[in-house]
Amino acid sequence: MLVTSEVKLEHIILHKVGNKSRDEAIQFSKKPLDLDDTVKDLLQRYFLSPFKSEAYYNLYHESDINLNEVYTFVSRIFDNPDTFLEQSENLARHLYEQSTHPNVKPGEFYVTYLHDLVLDGEALQAVGLFKSENRETYLKVYPSGDTFDIDSEDGVNINKLDKGCLIFNTDREDGFVVLTVDNTNKRDEAIYWKDDFLKIQSRQDAYHHTQNVMSLCKAFVEKRLPEEFEVSRGEQADLLNKSVKFLKEKEVFDLQEFQNEVIAQPDLIESFQSYKTEFETDRGFEIKPEFDIHENAFKKNTRFMKSVIKLDKNFHIYVHGNSENMEKGYDEERGLHFYQLFFKSES
């Protein structure tokens, strides 16, 4: 959990980064910004308020973490804050080199150095990297004699940060702890921020493991199960609900216990184990056999685990359990499938 009430914005500098493939310029500021308290408070809100997720990341590199440019430049800032200006330029150059997709927009690139940013109860130093790409038109209304005048001006909406990350001075050997947001579109041009510029991967923690096992369960039930077995949508919904119920009632996820209690049937367990191996290989991570279930990760991902049977464009059936009280049939006269639902009372 991130707490920003005591944060101190030590340094902030702004560079302009264009699109390299369009031969747009990169412009460097020669000194950090000198801001009054009001503007500083507005910028802190602009930079920090979007960070609400507890999904943490690490900077990484396939062969040597020191070859990750962001890791190297940020490490130098932590080791010697007097190099802030020099390293901010290095970070801007690195971002410019990654801004090659034709749809990447130019924008203002902010580098900040912060103190007393509290993460999970610990006050830490952090380097913040932010990019604003989209501008909006604002109306300015002001008195003019016995009437009013209206003018327009382009600017940045401080409630809509486009891209940002916070890199905390902790767990350096694992690539620091990183939080990131990317509120622009998710097409190819947006990937450059996380994958090319930052080069981050999910941190191996309880949040990450809980999220991964829920993705595995959903994918197995919706993709592999109907390929290998004759199952109704109601039976699929029932298995998905049992998975959610298991995670909700346990504090620790135990893979063996999950298989025995939820999957239950030997042939289904064998199929689940096989699919798990493929799932891990395709996504480049391992589902841990045992880990603490992260409550917030569970709550966030539960909405993607809803058991919904969609019938043409007319009806949706939300199944929360007891699929044995559903029967599927076919009406020869109408030439249509149907479901029968059995219940005790209507609310």
C-alpha positions as CSV (number, residue, x, y, z in Angstrom):
1,M,0.0,0.0,0.0
2,L,1.3,3.5,-1.0
3,V,1.0,6.4,1.4
4,T,1.8,9.9,0.1
5,S,0.8,12.2,2.9
6,E,4.4,12.8,4.1
7,V,6.2,12.7,0.8
8,K,8.8,15.4,0.0
9,L,9.4,16.3,-3.6
10,E,13.2,17.0,-3.5
11,H,14.0,17.5,-7.2
12,I,12.0,17.7,-10.4
13,I,13.2,18.3,-13.9
14,L,11.3,18.4,-17.2
15,H,12.6,17.3,-20.6
16,K,10.8,17.3,-23.9
17,V,10.9,13.9,-25.7
18,G,9.8,13.5,-29.3
19,N,9.3,10.5,-31.6
20,K,12.7,9.4,-33.0
21,S,11.2,7.7,-36.0
22,R,9.6,11.0,-37.1
23,D,12.9,12.9,-36.5
24,E,11.3,14.9,-33.7
25,A,13.6,16.6,-31.3
26,I,14.6,15.8,-27.7
27,Q,15.0,19.0,-25.6
28,F,16.8,19.1,-22.3
29,S,16.3,21.4,-19.4
30,K,19.5,22.8,-17.9
31,K,18.3,22.9,-14.3
32,P,15.6,21.4,-12.1
33,L,12.3,23.3,-11.8
34,D,11.9,25.9,-9.0
35,L,8.3,25.7,-8.0
36,D,6.2,27.4,-5.4
37,D,4.3,25.2,-2.9
38,T,1.0,25.4,-4.7
39,V,2.3,24.2,-8.0
40,K,4.4,21.6,-6.2
41,D,1.3,20.2,-4.4
42,L,-0.6,20.1,-7.7
43,L,2.2,18.2,-9.4
44,Q,2.5,15.7,-6.5
45,R,-1.2,15.0,-6.9
46,Y,-0.8,14.6,-10.7
47,F,2.1,12.2,-10.3
48,L,1.0,10.1,-7.3
49,S,-2.8,9.9,-7.2
50,P,-3.0,7.3,-10.0
51,F,-1.0,4.7,-8.1
52,K,-3.7,2.6,-6.5
53,S,-2.8,-1.0,-7.5
54,E,-0.8,-3.3,-5.3
55,A,0.7,-5.1,-8.3
56,Y,4.5,-4.6,-7.9
57,Y,7.2,-5.1,-10.5
58,N,11.0,-5.3,-10.7
59,L,13.3,-3.9,-13.3
60,Y,15.1,-6.8,-15.1
61,H,17.4,-7.8,-17.8
62,E,17.8,-11.3,-19.4
63,S,21.5,-11.6,-18.7
64,D,22.6,-8.9,-16.2
65,I,20.5,-6.4,-14.3
66,N,23.2,-3.8,-14.7
67,L,22.5,-3.8,-18.5
68,N,19.0,-2.4,-17.8
69,E,19.5,1.3,-18.5
70,V,16.8,2.6,-16.1
71,Y,18.2,0.4,-13.3
72,T,21.7,1.8,-13.9
73,F,20.7,5.5,-14.1
74,V,18.3,5.3,-11.2
75,S,20.9,3.5,-9.1
76,R,23.3,6.4,-9.7
77,I,20.7,8.9,-8.4
78,F,20.2,6.9,-5.3
79,D,23.9,6.6,-4.7
80,N,24.7,10.2,-5.5
81,P,21.7,12.6,-5.7
82,D,24.1,15.3,-7.0
83,T,24.1,13.5,-10.3
84,F,20.3,14.0,-10.7
85,L,20.5,16.4,-13.6
86,E,23.0,14.2,-15.6
87,Q,21.0,11.0,-15.0
88,S,17.7,12.6,-15.9
89,E,19.2,13.4,-19.3
90,N,20.4,9.8,-19.6
91,L,16.9,8.6,-18.8
92,A,15.4,11.0,-21.4
93,R,17.8,9.8,-24.1
94,H,16.9,6.2,-23.3
95,L,13.2,7.0,-23.6
96,Y,13.8,8.8,-26.9
97,E,15.6,5.7,-28.3
98,Q,12.6,3.6,-27.5
99,S,10.1,6.1,-28.9
100,T,10.2,4.7,-32.5
101,H,6.7,3.4,-33.1
102,P,5.0,5.8,-35.5
103,N,2.0,6.3,-33.2
104,V,4.1,7.3,-30.1
105,K,3.3,10.9,-29.2
106,P,5.8,13.5,-28.1
107,G,5.4,14.8,-24.6
108,E,6.9,16.2,-21.4
109,F,9.1,13.8,-19.5
110,Y,9.4,14.5,-15.8
111,V,12.1,13.0,-13.6
112,T,11.6,13.4,-9.8
113,Y,13.4,12.5,-6.7
114,L,11.2,11.9,-3.6
115,H,11.7,11.3,0.1
116,D,9.4,9.7,2.6
117,L,7.2,7.9,0.2
118,V,5.7,5.2,2.3
119,L,5.3,1.7,0.8
120,D,3.9,-1.1,2.9
121,G,4.7,0.9,6.1
122,E,8.3,1.8,5.2
123,A,9.3,5.4,4.3
124,L,11.6,5.2,1.3
125,Q,13.4,7.3,-1.3
126,A,12.0,7.0,-4.8
127,V,12.7,8.1,-8.3
128,G,9.5,9.0,-10.3
129,L,9.4,9.0,-14.1
130,F,6.3,10.5,-15.7
131,K,5.3,11.3,-19.3
132,S,2.4,13.5,-20.3
133,E,1.4,13.0,-24.0
134,N,-2.2,14.2,-24.3
135,R,-3.3,17.8,-24.0
136,E,-6.8,19.2,-23.5
137,T,-8.5,22.5,-24.2
138,Y,-9.7,24.5,-21.2
139,L,-12.0,27.6,-21.1
140,K,-10.9,30.6,-19.1
141,V,-13.7,32.9,-18.0
142,Y,-12.8,36.3,-16.6
143,P,-14.6,39.6,-16.0
144,S,-14.4,42.4,-18.6
145,G,-16.1,45.6,-17.6
146,D,-19.8,44.9,-17.1
147,T,-19.7,41.5,-18.8
148,F,-17.4,38.5,-19.1
149,D,-14.9,37.2,-21.7
150,I,-14.1,33.6,-22.5
151,D,-10.8,32.4,-23.9
152,S,-9.3,29.0,-24.5
153,E,-6.0,27.4,-23.7
154,D,-4.3,24.1,-24.2
155,G,-3.0,22.3,-21.1
156,V,-2.5,19.1,-19.2
157,N,-5.3,17.6,-17.1
158,I,-3.7,17.0,-13.7
159,N,-6.3,14.2,-13.1
160,K,-5.2,12.2,-16.1
161,L,-1.6,11.0,-15.9
162,D,-0.7,9.3,-19.2
163,K,2.4,7.3,-18.1
164,G,4.3,7.0,-14.9
165,C,6.4,4.8,-12.6
166,L,7.8,4.9,-9.1
167,I,11.1,3.2,-8.4
168,F,11.7,2.6,-4.7
169,N,15.2,2.4,-3.2
170,T,14.6,-1.1,-1.8
171,D,15.3,-4.7,-3.0
172,R,18.0,-3.4,-5.3
173,E,19.5,-6.8,-5.9
174,D,16.1,-7.9,-7.4
175,G,15.7,-4.8,-9.6
176,F,14.1,-2.4,-7.0
177,V,10.4,-2.4,-6.3
178,V,8.5,-0.6,-9.1
179,L,4.9,0.7,-9.4
180,T,3.7,1.7,-12.8
181,V,0.7,3.1,-14.6
182,D,-0.1,3.4,-18.3
183,N,-3.4,5.1,-19.1
184,T,-3.0,5.5,-22.8
185,N,-4.3,2.9,-25.2
186,K,-3.0,-0.6,-25.0
187,R,-2.0,-1.1,-28.7
188,D,1.5,-1.7,-29.8
189,E,2.7,1.8,-29.4
190,A,1.8,1.8,-25.7
191,I,3.9,-1.3,-24.9
192,Y,7.2,0.7,-25.3
193,W,6.8,2.2,-21.8
194,K,6.8,-1.0,-19.8
195,D,8.6,-3.4,-22.1
196,D,11.1,-1.3,-23.9
197,F,11.8,1.7,-21.7
198,L,11.4,0.4,-18.2
199,K,11.8,-3.3,-19.0
200,I,9.9,-4.7,-16.0
201,Q,8.5,-8.0,-14.9
202,S,6.0,-8.9,-12.2
203,R,7.5,-9.2,-8.7
204,Q,7.4,-12.7,-7.2
205,D,5.1,-11.9,-4.3
206,A,1.7,-13.0,-2.9
207,Y,-0.2,-10.6,-5.1
208,H,1.5,-11.9,-8.2
209,H,1.0,-15.6,-7.3
210,T,-2.7,-15.1,-6.4
211,Q,-3.3,-13.3,-9.7
212,N,-1.6,-16.0,-11.6
213,V,-3.4,-19.0,-10.1
214,M,-6.8,-17.2,-10.7
215,S,-5.8,-16.7,-14.4
216,L,-4.8,-20.3,-14.6
217,C,-8.2,-21.5,-13.2
218,K,-10.2,-19.3,-15.5
219,A,-8.2,-20.3,-18.6
220,F,-8.4,-24.1,-17.7
221,V,-12.2,-24.0,-17.2
222,E,-13.0,-21.9,-20.3
223,K,-10.4,-23.3,-22.8
224,R,-9.0,-26.7,-22.0
225,L,-11.9,-28.3,-20.2
226,P,-14.4,-28.1,-23.1
227,E,-11.7,-29.3,-25.5
228,E,-11.0,-32.6,-23.6
229,F,-14.3,-33.3,-21.9
230,E,-18.0,-33.1,-22.6
231,V,-19.1,-30.5,-20.1
232,S,-22.0,-28.1,-20.0
233,R,-21.6,-24.4,-19.5
234,G,-23.3,-25.0,-16.1
235,E,-20.6,-27.5,-15.1
236,Q,-17.9,-25.1,-16.2
237,A,-19.6,-22.3,-14.1
238,D,-19.8,-24.7,-11.1
239,L,-16.0,-25.5,-11.3
240,L,-15.2,-21.8,-11.6
241,N,-17.3,-21.0,-8.6
242,K,-15.7,-23.8,-6.5
243,S,-12.3,-22.3,-7.4
244,V,-13.4,-18.9,-6.2
245,K,-14.9,-20.4,-3.0
246,F,-11.7,-22.2,-2.2
247,L,-9.5,-19.1,-2.6
248,K,-12.0,-17.1,-0.5
249,E,-12.0,-19.5,2.4
250,K,-8.3,-20.2,2.6
251,E,-5.4,-18.0,3.8
252,V,-2.8,-20.2,2.1
253,F,-3.1,-21.7,-1.3
254,D,-1.9,-25.3,-1.5
255,L,-1.9,-26.7,-5.0
256,Q,-2.3,-30.3,-3.9
257,E,-5.2,-29.4,-1.7
258,F,-6.8,-27.4,-4.5
259,Q,-6.6,-30.2,-6.9
260,N,-8.1,-32.7,-4.5
261,E,-10.9,-30.5,-3.3
262,V,-11.9,-28.5,-6.4
263,I,-10.8,-30.5,-9.4
264,A,-11.4,-33.8,-7.6
265,Q,-11.7,-36.3,-10.5
266,P,-8.4,-38.0,-11.5
267,D,-8.7,-37.4,-15.2
268,L,-9.5,-33.8,-14.7
269,I,-6.6,-33.4,-12.3
270,E,-4.3,-34.9,-15.0
271,S,-5.6,-32.5,-17.6
272,F,-5.2,-29.6,-15.2
273,Q,-1.6,-30.5,-14.4
274,S,-0.8,-30.7,-18.1
275,Y,-2.5,-27.4,-18.9
276,K,-0.7,-25.8,-15.9
277,T,2.7,-26.7,-17.5
278,E,1.7,-25.2,-20.8
279,F,0.3,-22.1,-19.1
280,E,3.5,-21.5,-17.2
281,T,5.7,-22.0,-20.3
282,D,3.6,-19.7,-22.5
283,R,3.6,-16.9,-19.9
284,G,7.1,-17.3,-18.6
285,F,6.3,-17.8,-14.9
286,E,5.8,-20.6,-12.4
287,I,2.6,-21.3,-10.4
288,K,3.9,-21.8,-6.9
289,P,2.7,-25.0,-5.1
290,E,2.1,-23.0,-1.9
291,F,1.8,-19.3,-1.1
292,D,-0.2,-16.8,1.0
293,I,-3.4,-15.7,-0.7
294,H,-3.4,-11.9,-1.2
295,E,-6.8,-10.6,-0.3
296,N,-6.8,-7.5,-2.5
297,A,-5.5,-9.5,-5.5
298,F,-8.3,-12.0,-4.9
299,K,-10.9,-9.3,-4.7
300,K,-9.7,-7.5,-7.8
301,N,-9.6,-10.6,-10.0
302,T,-12.8,-12.1,-8.7
303,R,-14.8,-9.9,-11.1
304,F,-13.0,-11.7,-14.0
305,M,-14.0,-15.1,-12.6
306,K,-17.8,-14.5,-12.9
307,S,-19.7,-17.5,-14.2
308,V,-21.9,-16.1,-16.9
309,I,-23.7,-18.2,-19.5
310,K,-24.6,-15.9,-22.5
311,L,-27.6,-17.1,-24.6
312,D,-27.6,-15.4,-28.0
313,K,-28.0,-11.6,-27.4
314,N,-31.1,-12.0,-25.3
315,F,-30.2,-13.5,-21.9
316,H,-27.3,-13.8,-19.5
317,I,-27.4,-16.4,-16.7
318,Y,-25.2,-15.7,-13.7
319,V,-24.3,-18.9,-12.0
320,H,-23.2,-18.7,-8.4
321,G,-23.4,-22.4,-7.5
322,N,-25.6,-25.5,-7.5
323,S,-25.4,-26.2,-11.2
324,E,-27.2,-29.4,-10.5
325,N,-30.3,-27.2,-10.3
326,M,-29.9,-26.4,-14.0
327,E,-30.9,-28.7,-16.9
328,K,-30.2,-28.1,-20.5
329,G,-32.4,-29.4,-23.3
330,Y,-33.5,-29.0,-26.9
331,D,-37.0,-28.1,-28.1
332,E,-37.6,-30.0,-31.4
333,E,-40.7,-28.0,-32.2
334,R,-39.0,-24.6,-31.9
335,G,-35.5,-25.8,-32.9
336,L,-34.0,-24.0,-29.9
337,H,-31.9,-25.0,-26.9
338,F,-33.2,-24.2,-23.4
339,Y,-32.2,-24.2,-19.8
340,Q,-34.5,-25.2,-16.9
341,L,-33.7,-23.6,-13.6
342,F,-35.0,-25.1,-10.3
343,F,-35.2,-22.9,-7.2
344,K,-37.0,-22.6,-3.8
345,S,-37.9,-18.9,-3.7
346,E,-37.8,-15.8,-5.9
347,S,-36.3,-12.6,-4.5
